[in-house]
Amino acid sequence: MLDVYTRPTCIWCIRAKELLNSKGIPFKNLDINDDELRKELKVKAPGIKTIPQIFKDGKRIGGYEDLVEYLKDH
């Protein structure tokens, strides 16, 4: 399962979730408006300032465009 760090109003986050839903790929939506999840993301991806950030088994895939490329290969 993918972990997808998002914010509700982020258009790229919405597009990433729509893409995953359209392909039937399960994911866990992690809203970084929650302080604990925001801290968790900062530990997992220090220095990253964009969202969404997508992870598979703890390994960072990246943002929306990275997700599109990842899905082409998987």
PQR file of N, CA, C, O and H, with PARSE charges and radii, in Angstrom:
ATOM      1  N   MET A   1       0.843  -1.182   0.000 -0.4000 1.5000
ATOM      2  CA  MET A   1       0.000   0.000   0.000 -0.0000 2.0000
ATOM      3  C   MET A   1       0.887   1.244   0.000  0.5500 1.7000
ATOM      4  O   MET A   1       1.957   1.266   0.609 -0.5500 1.4000
ATOM      5  N   LEU A   2       0.421   2.265  -0.689 -0.4000 1.5000
ATOM      6  CA  LEU A   2       1.149   3.524  -0.749 -0.0000 2.0000
ATOM      7  C   LEU A   2       0.712   4.446   0.380  0.5500 1.7000
ATOM      8  O   LEU A   2      -0.456   4.457   0.768 -0.5500 1.4000
ATOM      9  H   LEU A   2      -0.447   2.247  -1.184  0.4000 1.0000
ATOM     10  N   ASP A   3       1.652   5.216   0.900 -0.4000 1.5000
ATOM     11  CA  ASP A   3       1.353   6.300   1.834 -0.0000 2.0000
ATOM     12  C   ASP A   3       1.424   7.588   1.036  0.5500 1.7000
ATOM     13  O   ASP A   3       2.435   7.868   0.391 -0.5500 1.4000
ATOM     14  H   ASP A   3       2.601   5.207   0.584  0.4000 1.0000
ATOM     15  N   VAL A   4       0.350   8.377   1.076 -0.4000 1.5000
ATOM     16  CA  VAL A   4       0.277   9.612   0.305 -0.0000 2.0000
ATOM     17  C   VAL A   4       0.052  10.771   1.276  0.5500 1.7000
ATOM     18  O   VAL A   4      -1.021  10.908   1.863 -0.5500 1.4000
ATOM     19  H   VAL A   4      -0.471   8.149   1.599  0.4000 1.0000
ATOM     20  N   TYR A   5       1.073  11.594   1.431 -0.4000 1.5000
ATOM     21  CA  TYR A   5       0.991  12.767   2.306 -0.0000 2.0000
ATOM     22  C   TYR A   5       0.400  13.918   1.495  0.5500 1.7000
ATOM     23  O   TYR A   5       0.921  14.279   0.440 -0.5500 1.4000
ATOM     24  H   TYR A   5       1.945  11.483   0.953  0.4000 1.0000
ATOM     25  N   THR A   6      -0.691  14.488   2.000 -0.4000 1.5000
ATOM     26  CA  THR A   6      -1.446  15.476   1.236 -0.0000 2.0000
ATOM     27  C   THR A   6      -1.963  16.594   2.131  0.5500 1.7000
ATOM     28  O   THR A   6      -1.807  16.578   3.352 -0.5500 1.4000
ATOM     29  H   THR A   6      -1.114  14.195   2.858  0.4000 1.0000
ATOM     30  N   ARG A   7      -2.585  17.564   1.468 -0.4000 1.5000
ATOM     31  CA  ARG A   7      -3.441  18.571   2.103 -0.0000 2.0000
ATOM     32  C   ARG A   7      -4.739  18.577   1.302  0.5500 1.7000
ATOM     33  O   ARG A   7      -4.707  18.381   0.087 -0.5500 1.4000
ATOM     34  H   ARG A   7      -2.711  17.577   0.476  0.4000 1.0000
ATOM     35  N   PRO A   8      -5.874  18.798   1.952 -0.5600 1.5000
ATOM     36  CA  PRO A   8      -7.162  18.717   1.254  0.2800 2.0000
ATOM     37  C   PRO A   8      -7.312  19.684   0.077  0.5500 1.7000
ATOM     38  O   PRO A   8      -7.995  19.357  -0.894 -0.5500 1.4000
ATOM     39  N   THR A   9      -6.695  20.859   0.140 -0.4000 1.5000
ATOM     40  CA  THR A   9      -6.895  21.858  -0.906 -0.0000 2.0000
ATOM     41  C   THR A   9      -5.810  21.844  -1.981  0.5500 1.7000
ATOM     42  O   THR A   9      -5.840  22.676  -2.888 -0.5500 1.4000
ATOM     43  H   THR A   9      -6.141  21.124   0.929  0.4000 1.0000
ATOM     44  N   CYS A  10      -4.869  20.936  -1.901 -0.4000 1.5000
ATOM     45  CA  CYS A  10      -3.761  20.865  -2.857 -0.0000 2.0000
ATOM     46  C   CYS A  10      -4.223  20.157  -4.131  0.5500 1.7000
ATOM     47  O   CYS A  10      -4.599  18.986  -4.095 -0.5500 1.4000
ATOM     48  H   CYS A  10      -4.845  20.261  -1.164  0.4000 1.0000
ATOM     49  N   ILE A  11      -4.193  20.878  -5.264 -0.4000 1.5000
ATOM     50  CA  ILE A  11      -4.681  20.294  -6.519 -0.0000 2.0000
ATOM     51  C   ILE A  11      -3.857  19.086  -6.956  0.5500 1.7000
ATOM     52  O   ILE A  11      -4.414  18.127  -7.489 -0.5500 1.4000
ATOM     53  H   ILE A  11      -3.887  21.829  -5.293  0.4000 1.0000
ATOM     54  N   TRP A  12      -2.547  19.115  -6.740 -0.4000 1.5000
ATOM     55  CA  TRP A  12      -1.716  17.980  -7.138 -0.0000 2.0000
ATOM     56  C   TRP A  12      -1.969  16.767  -6.249  0.5500 1.7000
ATOM     57  O   TRP A  12      -1.847  15.624  -6.690 -0.5500 1.4000
ATOM     58  H   TRP A  12      -2.095  19.895  -6.306  0.4000 1.0000
ATOM     59  N   CYS A  13      -2.322  17.029  -4.995 -0.4000 1.5000
ATOM     60  CA  CYS A  13      -2.690  15.942  -4.081 -0.0000 2.0000
ATOM     61  C   CYS A  13      -3.990  15.295  -4.547  0.5500 1.7000
ATOM     62  O   CYS A  13      -4.111  14.071  -4.580 -0.5500 1.4000
ATOM     63  H   CYS A  13      -2.421  17.957  -4.637  0.4000 1.0000
ATOM     64  N   ILE A  14      -4.950  16.129  -4.903 -0.4000 1.5000
ATOM     65  CA  ILE A  14      -6.237  15.632  -5.397 -0.0000 2.0000
ATOM     66  C   ILE A  14      -6.022  14.800  -6.653  0.5500 1.7000
ATOM     67  O   ILE A  14      -6.597  13.721  -6.795 -0.5500 1.4000
ATOM     68  H   ILE A  14      -4.851  17.123  -4.876  0.4000 1.0000
ATOM     69  N   ARG A  15      -5.195  15.302  -7.562 -0.4000 1.5000
ATOM     70  CA  ARG A  15      -4.932  14.565  -8.809 -0.0000 2.0000
ATOM     71  C   ARG A  15      -4.240  13.239  -8.539  0.5500 1.7000
ATOM     72  O   ARG A  15      -4.552  12.236  -9.180 -0.5500 1.4000
ATOM     73  H   ARG A  15      -4.728  16.178  -7.447  0.4000 1.0000
ATOM     74  N   ALA A  16      -3.307  13.222  -7.600 -0.4000 1.5000
ATOM     75  CA  ALA A  16      -2.616  11.968  -7.267 -0.0000 2.0000
ATOM     76  C   ALA A  16      -3.606  10.936  -6.729  0.5500 1.7000
ATOM     77  O   ALA A  16      -3.571   9.769  -7.118 -0.5500 1.4000
ATOM     78  H   ALA A  16      -3.053  14.037  -7.079  0.4000 1.0000
ATOM     79  N   LYS A  17      -4.481  11.372  -5.840 -0.4000 1.5000
ATOM     80  CA  LYS A  17      -5.472  10.447  -5.266 -0.0000 2.0000
ATOM     81  C   LYS A  17      -6.459   9.974  -6.340  0.5500 1.7000
ATOM     82  O   LYS A  17      -6.847   8.806  -6.352 -0.5500 1.4000
ATOM     83  H   LYS A  17      -4.511  12.320  -5.524  0.4000 1.0000
ATOM     84  N   GLU A  18      -6.862  10.869  -7.231 -0.4000 1.5000
ATOM     85  CA  GLU A  18      -7.765  10.485  -8.324 -0.0000 2.0000
ATOM     86  C   GLU A  18      -7.096   9.461  -9.239  0.5500 1.7000
ATOM     87  O   GLU A  18      -7.727   8.493  -9.663 -0.5500 1.4000
ATOM     88  H   GLU A  18      -6.547  11.818  -7.221  0.4000 1.0000
ATOM     89  N   LEU A  19      -5.819   9.681  -9.539 -0.4000 1.5000
ATOM     90  CA  LEU A  19      -5.080   8.750 -10.391 -0.0000 2.0000
ATOM     91  C   LEU A  19      -5.009   7.368  -9.741  0.5500 1.7000
ATOM     92  O   LEU A  19      -5.273   6.356 -10.390 -0.5500 1.4000
ATOM     93  H   LEU A  19      -5.306  10.468  -9.195  0.4000 1.0000
ATOM     94  N   LEU A  20      -4.657   7.334  -8.472 -0.4000 1.5000
ATOM     95  CA  LEU A  20      -4.576   6.047  -7.772 -0.0000 2.0000
ATOM     96  C   LEU A  20      -5.939   5.364  -7.709  0.5500 1.7000
ATOM     97  O   LEU A  20      -6.040   4.156  -7.920 -0.5500 1.4000
ATOM     98  H   LEU A  20      -4.443   8.156  -7.944  0.4000 1.0000
ATOM     99  N   ASN A  21      -6.981   6.131  -7.420 -0.4000 1.5000
ATOM    100  CA  ASN A  21      -8.334   5.555  -7.388 -0.0000 2.0000
ATOM    101  C   ASN A  21      -8.737   5.019  -8.750  0.5500 1.7000
ATOM    102  O   ASN A  21      -9.347   3.953  -8.839 -0.5500 1.4000
ATOM    103  H   ASN A  21      -6.899   7.112  -7.248  0.4000 1.0000
ATOM    104  N   SER A  22      -8.406   5.744  -9.816 -0.4000 1.5000
ATOM    105  CA  SER A  22      -8.799   5.311 -11.163 -0.0000 2.0000
ATOM    106  C   SER A  22      -8.118   4.008 -11.559  0.5500 1.7000
ATOM    107  O   SER A  22      -8.644   3.254 -12.378 -0.5500 1.4000
ATOM    108  H   SER A  22      -7.911   6.610  -9.744  0.4000 1.0000
ATOM    109  N   LYS A  23      -6.960   3.743 -10.983 -0.4000 1.5000
ATOM    110  CA  LYS A  23      -6.233   2.511 -11.287 -0.0000 2.0000
ATOM    111  C   LYS A  23      -6.483   1.420 -10.256  0.5500 1.7000
ATOM    112  O   LYS A  23      -5.924   0.327 -10.354 -0.5500 1.4000
ATOM    113  H   LYS A  23      -6.533   4.356 -10.318  0.4000 1.0000
ATOM    114  N   GLY A  24      -7.327   1.718  -9.261 -0.4000 1.5000
ATOM    115  CA  GLY A  24      -7.639   0.731  -8.237 -0.0000 2.0000
ATOM    116  C   GLY A  24      -6.475   0.419  -7.321  0.5500 1.7000
ATOM    117  O   GLY A  24      -6.397  -0.677  -6.767 -0.5500 1.4000
ATOM    118  H   GLY A  24      -7.781   2.606  -9.181  0.4000 1.0000
ATOM    119  N   ILE A  25      -5.572   1.370  -7.155 -0.4000 1.5000
ATOM    120  CA  ILE A  25      -4.393   1.152  -6.315 -0.0000 2.0000
ATOM    121  C   ILE A  25      -4.707   1.643  -4.898  0.5500 1.7000
ATOM    122  O   ILE A  25      -5.025   2.817  -4.706 -0.5500 1.4000
ATOM    123  H   ILE A  25      -5.636   2.260  -7.605  0.4000 1.0000
ATOM    124  N   PRO A  26      -4.621   0.757  -3.916 -0.5600 1.5000
ATOM    125  CA  PRO A  26      -4.921   1.177  -2.541  0.2800 2.0000
ATOM    126  C   PRO A  26      -3.837   2.098  -1.991  0.5500 1.7000
ATOM    127  O   PRO A  26      -2.651   1.930  -2.276 -0.5500 1.4000
ATOM    128  N   PHE A  27      -4.266   3.067  -1.203 -0.4000 1.5000
ATOM    129  CA  PHE A  27      -3.331   3.997  -0.584 -0.0000 2.0000
ATOM    130  C   PHE A  27      -3.915   4.505   0.716  0.5500 1.7000
ATOM    131  O   PHE A  27      -5.122   4.455   0.951 -0.5500 1.4000
ATOM    132  H   PHE A  27      -5.230   3.204  -0.971  0.4000 1.0000
ATOM    133  N   LYS A  28      -3.012   4.998   1.554 -0.4000 1.5000
ATOM    134  CA  LYS A  28      -3.427   5.616   2.801 -0.0000 2.0000
ATOM    135  C   LYS A  28      -3.189   7.105   2.660  0.5500 1.7000
ATOM    136  O   LYS A  28      -2.059   7.540   2.434 -0.5500 1.4000
ATOM    137  H   LYS A  28      -2.032   5.038   1.362  0.4000 1.0000
ATOM    138  N   ASN A  29      -4.254   7.893   2.795 -0.4000 1.5000
ATOM    139  CA  ASN A  29      -4.151   9.341   2.714 -0.0000 2.0000
ATOM    140  C   ASN A  29      -3.734   9.880   4.081  0.5500 1.7000
ATOM    141  O   ASN A  29      -4.394   9.621   5.087 -0.5500 1.4000
ATOM    142  H   ASN A  29      -5.171   7.540   2.979  0.4000 1.0000
ATOM    143  N   LEU A  30      -2.639  10.628   4.105 -0.4000 1.5000
ATOM    144  CA  LEU A  30      -2.102  11.172   5.339 -0.0000 2.0000
ATOM    145  C   LEU A  30      -2.104  12.702   5.226  0.5500 1.7000
ATOM    146  O   LEU A  30      -1.246  13.283   4.561 -0.5500 1.4000
ATOM    147  H   LEU A  30      -2.103  10.838   3.287  0.4000 1.0000
ATOM    148  N   ASP A  31      -3.066  13.340   5.875 -0.4000 1.5000
ATOM    149  CA  ASP A  31      -3.263  14.790   5.797 -0.0000 2.0000
ATOM    150  C   ASP A  31      -2.253  15.494   6.693  0.5500 1.7000
ATOM    151  O   ASP A  31      -2.295  15.360   7.915 -0.5500 1.4000
ATOM    152  H   ASP A  31      -3.763  12.869   6.416  0.4000 1.0000
ATOM    153  N   ILE A  32      -1.333  16.253   6.069 -0.4000 1.5000
ATOM    154  CA  ILE A  32      -0.285  16.892   6.854 -0.0000 2.0000
ATOM    155  C   ILE A  32      -0.756  18.136   7.600  0.5500 1.7000
ATOM    156  O   ILE A  32       0.056  18.827   8.215 -0.5500 1.4000
ATOM    157  H   ILE A  32      -1.298  16.362   5.075  0.4000 1.0000
ATOM    158  N   ASN A  33      -2.044  18.429   7.557 -0.4000 1.5000
ATOM    159  CA  ASN A  33      -2.580  19.445   8.463 -0.0000 2.0000
ATOM    160  C   ASN A  33      -2.515  18.932   9.904  0.5500 1.7000
ATOM    161  O   ASN A  33      -2.557  19.717  10.851 -0.5500 1.4000
ATOM    162  H   ASN A  33      -2.703  17.867   7.057  0.4000 1.0000
ATOM    163  N   ASP A  34      -2.414  17.618  10.059 -0.4000 1.5000
ATOM    164  CA  ASP A  34      -2.209  16.992  11.363 -0.0000 2.0000
ATOM    165  C   ASP A  34      -0.734  17.164  11.738  0.5500 1.7000
ATOM    166  O   ASP A  34       0.153  16.745  10.994 -0.5500 1.4000
ATOM    167  H   ASP A  34      -2.380  16.981   9.289  0.4000 1.0000
ATOM    168  N   ASP A  35      -0.479  17.774  12.882 -0.4000 1.5000
ATOM    169  CA  ASP A  35       0.895  18.080  13.297 -0.0000 2.0000
ATOM    170  C   ASP A  35       1.796  16.853  13.331  0.5500 1.7000
ATOM    171  O   ASP A  35       2.947  16.916  12.899 -0.5500 1.4000
ATOM    172  H   ASP A  35      -1.199  18.114  13.486  0.4000 1.0000
ATOM    173  N   GLU A  36       1.283  15.736  13.840 -0.4000 1.5000
ATOM    174  CA  GLU A  36       2.099  14.519  13.946 -0.0000 2.0000
ATOM    175  C   GLU A  36       2.475  13.989  12.569  0.5500 1.7000
ATOM    176  O   GLU A  36       3.606  13.552  12.358 -0.5500 1.4000
ATOM    177  H   GLU A  36       0.348  15.684  14.191  0.4000 1.0000
ATOM    178  N   LEU A  37       1.529  14.028  11.632 -0.4000 1.5000
ATOM    179  CA  LEU A  37       1.826  13.545  10.278 -0.0000 2.0000
ATOM    180  C   LEU A  37       2.807  14.472   9.569  0.5500 1.7000
ATOM    181  O   LEU A  37       3.657  14.009   8.810 -0.5500 1.4000
ATOM    182  H   LEU A  37       0.611  14.383  11.804  0.4000 1.0000
ATOM    183  N   ARG A  38       2.697  15.774   9.809 -0.4000 1.5000
ATOM    184  CA  ARG A  38       3.639  16.726   9.217 -0.0000 2.0000
ATOM    185  C   ARG A  38       5.054  16.457   9.751  0.5500 1.7000
ATOM    186  O   ARG A  38       6.019  16.478   8.986 -0.5500 1.4000
ATOM    187  H   ARG A  38       2.006  16.151  10.426  0.4000 1.0000
ATOM    188  N   LYS A  39       5.176  16.206  11.051 -0.4000 1.5000
ATOM    189  CA  LYS A  39       6.474  15.874  11.643 -0.0000 2.0000
ATOM    190  C   LYS A  39       7.019  14.568  11.060  0.5500 1.7000
ATOM    191  O   LYS A  39       8.207  14.458  10.758 -0.5500 1.4000
ATOM    192  H   LYS A  39       4.392  16.188  11.672  0.4000 1.0000
ATOM    193  N   GLU A  40       6.138  13.592  10.908 -0.4000 1.5000
ATOM    194  CA  GLU A  40       6.529  12.308  10.337 -0.0000 2.0000
ATOM    195  C   GLU A  40       7.094  12.495   8.928  0.5500 1.7000
ATOM    196  O   GLU A  40       8.123  11.914   8.583 -0.5500 1.4000
ATOM    197  H   GLU A  40       5.172  13.682  11.153  0.4000 1.0000
ATOM    198  N   LEU A  41       6.414  13.309   8.120 -0.4000 1.5000
ATOM    199  CA  LEU A  41       6.882  13.564   6.759 -0.0000 2.0000
ATOM    200  C   LEU A  41       8.244  14.250   6.762  0.5500 1.7000
ATOM    201  O   LEU A  41       9.106  13.922   5.947 -0.5500 1.4000
ATOM    202  H   LEU A  41       5.578  13.781   8.401  0.4000 1.0000
ATOM    203  N   LYS A  42       8.442  15.196   7.671 -0.4000 1.5000
ATOM    204  CA  LYS A  42       9.730  15.901   7.738 -0.0000 2.0000
ATOM    205  C   LYS A  42      10.874  14.947   8.068  0.5500 1.7000
ATOM    206  O   LYS A  42      12.004  15.155   7.626 -0.5500 1.4000
ATOM    207  H   LYS A  42       7.742  15.462   8.333  0.4000 1.0000
ATOM    208  N   VAL A  43      10.586  13.908   8.840 -0.4000 1.5000
ATOM    209  CA  VAL A  43      11.609  12.909   9.166 -0.0000 2.0000
ATOM    210  C   VAL A  43      11.860  12.006   7.957  0.5500 1.7000
ATOM    211  O   VAL A  43      13.006  11.684   7.641 -0.5500 1.4000
ATOM    212  H   VAL A  43       9.668  13.740   9.200  0.4000 1.0000
ATOM    213  N   LYS A  44      10.783  11.602   7.285 -0.4000 1.5000
ATOM    214  CA  LYS A  44      10.903  10.697   6.141 -0.0000 2.0000
ATOM    215  C   LYS A  44      11.513  11.371   4.920  0.5500 1.7000
ATOM    216  O   LYS A  44      12.211  10.726   4.138 -0.5500 1.4000
ATOM    217  H   LYS A  44       9.853  11.864   7.541  0.4000 1.0000
ATOM    218  N   ALA A  45      11.255  12.669   4.751 -0.4000 1.5000
ATOM    219  CA  ALA A  45      11.727  13.393   3.569 -0.0000 2.0000
ATOM    220  C   ALA A  45      12.241  14.769   3.974  0.5500 1.7000
ATOM    221  O   ALA A  45      11.623  15.784   3.653 -0.5500 1.4000
ATOM    222  H   ALA A  45      10.688  13.193   5.386  0.4000 1.0000
ATOM    223  N   PRO A  46      13.364  14.805   4.675 -0.5600 1.5000
ATOM    224  CA  PRO A  46      13.885  16.098   5.127  0.2800 2.0000
ATOM    225  C   PRO A  46      14.192  17.019   3.940  0.5500 1.7000
ATOM    226  O   PRO A  46      14.754  16.596   2.930 -0.5500 1.4000
ATOM    227  N   GLY A  47      13.810  18.277   4.094 -0.4000 1.5000
ATOM    228  CA  GLY A  47      14.095  19.261   3.060 -0.0000 2.0000
ATOM    229  C   GLY A  47      13.075  19.337   1.941  0.5500 1.7000
ATOM    230  O   GLY A  47      13.103  20.278   1.148 -0.5500 1.4000
ATOM    231  H   GLY A  47      13.353  18.621   4.914  0.4000 1.0000
ATOM    232  N   ILE A  48      12.181  18.376   1.857 -0.4000 1.5000
ATOM    233  CA  ILE A  48      11.161  18.382   0.809 -0.0000 2.0000
ATOM    234  C   ILE A  48      10.101  19.408   1.188  0.5500 1.7000
ATOM    235  O   ILE A  48       9.616  19.423   2.319 -0.5500 1.4000
ATOM    236  H   ILE A  48      12.158  17.611   2.501  0.4000 1.0000
ATOM    237  N   LYS A  49       9.746  20.265   0.235 -0.4000 1.5000
ATOM    238  CA  LYS A  49       8.793  21.329   0.535 -0.0000 2.0000
ATOM    239  C   LYS A  49       7.515  21.237  -0.291  0.5500 1.7000
ATOM    240  O   LYS A  49       6.637  22.090  -0.162 -0.5500 1.4000
ATOM    241  H   LYS A  49      10.140  20.253  -0.684  0.4000 1.0000
ATOM    242  N   THR A  50       7.397  20.221  -1.133 -0.4000 1.5000
ATOM    243  CA  THR A  50       6.215  20.094  -1.985 -0.0000 2.0000
ATOM    244  C   THR A  50       5.387  18.887  -1.571  0.5500 1.7000
ATOM    245  O   THR A  50       5.888  17.925  -0.989 -0.5500 1.4000
ATOM    246  H   THR A  50       8.110  19.528  -1.238  0.4000 1.0000
ATOM    247  N   ILE A  51       4.119  18.974  -1.889 -0.4000 1.5000
ATOM    248  CA  ILE A  51       3.221  17.842  -1.699 -0.0000 2.0000
ATOM    249  C   ILE A  51       2.446  17.649  -2.989  0.5500 1.7000
ATOM    250  O   ILE A  51       2.328  18.594  -3.769 -0.5500 1.4000
ATOM    251  H   ILE A  51       3.712  19.755  -2.362  0.4000 1.0000
ATOM    252  N   PRO A  52       1.924  16.486  -3.241 -0.5600 1.5000
ATOM    253  CA  PRO A  52       1.970  15.322  -2.369  0.2800 2.0000
ATOM    254  C   PRO A  52       3.368  14.711  -2.324  0.5500 1.7000
ATOM    255  O   PRO A  52       4.214  14.970  -3.179 -0.5500 1.4000
ATOM    256  N   GLN A  53       3.574  13.906  -1.311 -0.4000 1.5000
ATOM    257  CA  GLN A  53       4.754  13.058  -1.237 -0.0000 2.0000
ATOM    258  C   GLN A  53       4.250  11.635  -1.057  0.5500 1.7000
ATOM    259  O   GLN A  53       3.452  11.347  -0.165 -0.5500 1.4000
ATOM    260  H   GLN A  53       2.887  13.696  -0.615  0.4000 1.0000
ATOM    261  N   ILE A  54       4.734  10.749  -1.927 -0.4000 1.5000
ATOM    262  CA  ILE A  54       4.223   9.388  -1.971 -0.0000 2.0000
ATOM    263  C   ILE A  54       5.351   8.417  -1.636  0.5500 1.7000
ATOM    264  O   ILE A  54       6.480   8.553  -2.109 -0.5500 1.4000
ATOM    265  H   ILE A  54       5.382  10.983  -2.652  0.4000 1.0000
ATOM    266  N   PHE A  55       5.011   7.433  -0.805 -0.4000 1.5000
ATOM    267  CA  PHE A  55       5.977   6.433  -0.353 -0.0000 2.0000
ATOM    268  C   PHE A  55       5.405   5.035  -0.557  0.5500 1.7000
ATOM    269  O   PHE A  55       4.206   4.808  -0.398 -0.5500 1.4000
ATOM    270  H   PHE A  55       4.095   7.323  -0.420  0.4000 1.0000
ATOM    271  N   LYS A  56       6.278   4.113  -0.909 -0.4000 1.5000
ATOM    272  CA  LYS A  56       5.924   2.691  -1.009 -0.0000 2.0000
ATOM    273  C   LYS A  56       6.877   1.937  -0.109  0.5500 1.7000
ATOM    274  O   LYS A  56       8.089   1.970  -0.319 -0.5500 1.4000
ATOM    275  H   LYS A  56       7.252   4.298  -1.039  0.4000 1.0000
ATOM    276  N   ASP A  57       6.338   1.254   0.897 -0.4000 1.5000
ATOM    277  CA  ASP A  57       7.158   0.484   1.843 -0.0000 2.0000
ATOM    278  C   ASP A  57       8.274   1.341   2.446  0.5500 1.7000
ATOM    279  O   ASP A  57       9.402   0.877   2.611 -0.5500 1.4000
ATOM    280  H   ASP A  57       5.353   1.227   1.067  0.4000 1.0000
ATOM    281  N   GLY A  58       7.951   2.590   2.772 -0.4000 1.5000
ATOM    282  CA  GLY A  58       8.909   3.484   3.404 -0.0000 2.0000
ATOM    283  C   GLY A  58       9.881   4.167   2.452  0.5500 1.7000
ATOM    284  O   GLY A  58      10.627   5.053   2.868 -0.5500 1.4000
ATOM    285  H   GLY A  58       7.035   2.968   2.638  0.4000 1.0000
ATOM    286  N   LYS A  59       9.886   3.768   1.172 -0.4000 1.5000
ATOM    287  CA  LYS A  59      10.785   4.361   0.193 -0.0000 2.0000
ATOM    288  C   LYS A  59      10.031   5.443  -0.584  0.5500 1.7000
ATOM    289  O   LYS A  59       8.920   5.224  -1.066 -0.5500 1.4000
ATOM    290  H   LYS A  59       9.280   3.048   0.834  0.4000 1.0000
ATOM    291  N   ARG A  60      10.659   6.608  -0.692 -0.4000 1.5000
ATOM    292  CA  ARG A  60      10.018   7.748  -1.345 -0.0000 2.0000
ATOM    293  C   ARG A  60       9.945   7.565  -2.856  0.5500 1.7000
ATOM    294  O   ARG A  60      10.954   7.324  -3.520 -0.5500 1.4000
ATOM    295  H   ARG A  60      11.562   6.787  -0.300  0.4000 1.0000
ATOM    296  N   ILE A  61       8.726   7.685  -3.384 -0.4000 1.5000
ATOM    297  CA  ILE A  61       8.520   7.722  -4.830 -0.0000 2.0000
ATOM    298  C   ILE A  61       8.690   9.158  -5.298  0.5500 1.7000
ATOM    299  O   ILE A  61       9.354   9.414  -6.302 -0.5500 1.4000
ATOM    300  H   ILE A  61       7.907   7.881  -2.844  0.4000 1.0000
ATOM    301  N   GLY A  62       8.085  10.102  -4.565 -0.4000 1.5000
ATOM    302  CA  GLY A  62       8.191  11.520  -4.911 -0.0000 2.0000
ATOM    303  C   GLY A  62       6.824  12.169  -4.969  0.5500 1.7000
ATOM    304  O   GLY A  62       5.903  11.774  -4.254 -0.5500 1.4000
ATOM    305  H   GLY A  62       7.546   9.894  -3.750  0.4000 1.0000
ATOM    306  N   GLY A  63       6.700  13.170  -5.829 -0.4000 1.5000
ATOM    307  CA  GLY A  63       5.462  13.918  -5.977 -0.0000 2.0000
ATOM    308  C   GLY A  63       4.579  13.368  -7.087  0.5500 1.7000
ATOM    309  O   GLY A  63       4.730  12.221  -7.507 -0.5500 1.4000
ATOM    310  H   GLY A  63       7.448  13.491  -6.410  0.4000 1.0000
ATOM    311  N   TYR A  64       3.658  14.201  -7.555 -0.4000 1.5000
ATOM    312  CA  TYR A  64       2.680  13.751  -8.555 -0.0000 2.0000
ATOM    313  C   TYR A  64       3.350  13.258  -9.828  0.5500 1.7000
ATOM    314  O   TYR A  64       3.052  12.155 -10.287 -0.5500 1.4000
ATOM    315  H   TYR A  64       3.535  15.133  -7.214  0.4000 1.0000
ATOM    316  N   GLU A  65       4.243  14.044 -10.407 -0.4000 1.5000
ATOM    317  CA  GLU A  65       4.878  13.634 -11.662 -0.0000 2.0000
ATOM    318  C   GLU A  65       5.713  12.372 -11.478  0.5500 1.7000
ATOM    319  O   GLU A  65       5.779  11.531 -12.374 -0.5500 1.4000
ATOM    320  H   GLU A  65       4.485  14.939 -10.035  0.4000 1.0000
ATOM    321  N   ASP A  66       6.344  12.241 -10.325 -0.4000 1.5000
ATOM    322  CA  ASP A  66       7.096  11.022 -10.020 -0.0000 2.0000
ATOM    323  C   ASP A  66       6.162   9.822  -9.934  0.5500 1.7000
ATOM    324  O   ASP A  66       6.507   8.722 -10.364 -0.5500 1.4000
ATOM    325  H   ASP A  66       6.289  12.924  -9.596  0.4000 1.0000
ATOM    326  N   LEU A  67       4.981  10.043  -9.377 -0.4000 1.5000
ATOM    327  CA  LEU A  67       3.983   8.975  -9.287 -0.0000 2.0000
ATOM    328  C   LEU A  67       3.560   8.517 -10.678  0.5500 1.7000
ATOM    329  O   LEU A  67       3.453   7.317 -10.932 -0.5500 1.4000
ATOM    330  H   LEU A  67       4.700  10.937  -9.028  0.4000 1.0000
ATOM    331  N   VAL A  68       3.321   9.463 -11.576 -0.4000 1.5000
ATOM    332  CA  VAL A  68       2.937   9.118 -12.949 -0.0000 2.0000
ATOM    333  C   VAL A  68       4.015   8.241 -13.581  0.5500 1.7000
ATOM    334  O   VAL A  68       3.699   7.227 -14.204 -0.5500 1.4000
ATOM    335  H   VAL A  68       3.408  10.438 -11.371  0.4000 1.0000
ATOM    336  N   GLU A  69       5.268   8.616 -13.430 -0.4000 1.5000
ATOM    337  CA  GLU A  69       6.376   7.829 -13.984 -0.0000 2.0000
ATOM    338  C   GLU A  69       6.473   6.461 -13.310  0.5500 1.7000
ATOM    339  O   GLU A  69       6.691   5.450 -13.979 -0.5500 1.4000
ATOM    340  H   GLU A  69       5.525   9.440 -12.924  0.4000 1.0000
ATOM    341  N   TYR A  70       6.313   6.430 -12.001 -0.4000 1.5000
ATOM    342  CA  TYR A  70       6.362   5.177 -11.240 -0.0000 2.0000
ATOM    343  C   TYR A  70       5.299   4.199 -11.750  0.5500 1.7000
ATOM    344  O   TYR A  70       5.566   3.010 -11.921 -0.5500 1.4000
ATOM    345  H   TYR A  70       6.136   7.251 -11.458  0.4000 1.0000
ATOM    346  N   LEU A  71       4.102   4.716 -11.988 -0.4000 1.5000
ATOM    347  CA  LEU A  71       3.011   3.845 -12.424 -0.0000 2.0000
ATOM    348  C   LEU A  71       3.227   3.317 -13.831  0.5500 1.7000
ATOM    349  O   LEU A  71       2.698   2.257 -14.166 -0.5500 1.4000
ATOM    350  H   LEU A  71       3.885   5.682 -11.849  0.4000 1.0000
ATOM    351  N   LYS A  72       3.979   4.011 -14.662 -0.4000 1.5000
ATOM    352  CA  LYS A  72       4.300   3.515 -15.997 -0.0000 2.0000
ATOM    353  C   LYS A  72       5.166   2.269 -15.917  0.5500 1.7000
ATOM    354  O   LYS A  72       5.081   1.380 -16.765 -0.5500 1.4000
ATOM    355  H   LYS A  72       4.409   4.872 -14.390  0.4000 1.0000
ATOM    356  N   ASP A  73       6.006   2.217 -14.878 -0.4000 1.5000
ATOM    357  CA  ASP A  73       6.953   1.120 -14.728 -0.0000 2.0000
ATOM    358  C   ASP A  73       6.423  -0.030 -13.872  0.5500 1.7000
ATOM    359  O   ASP A  73       7.059  -1.080 -13.786 -0.5500 1.4000
ATOM    360  H   ASP A  73       6.075   2.939 -14.190  0.4000 1.0000
ATOM    361  N   HIS A  74       5.264   0.163 -13.239 -0.4000 1.5000
ATOM    362  CA  HIS A  74       4.752  -0.876 -12.318 -0.0000 2.0000
ATOM    363  C   HIS A  74       3.340  -1.286 -12.665  0.5500 1.7000
ATOM    364  O   HIS A  74       2.763  -2.143 -11.995 -0.5500 1.4000
ATOM    365  H   HIS A  74       4.748   1.016 -13.309  0.4000 1.0000
TER
END
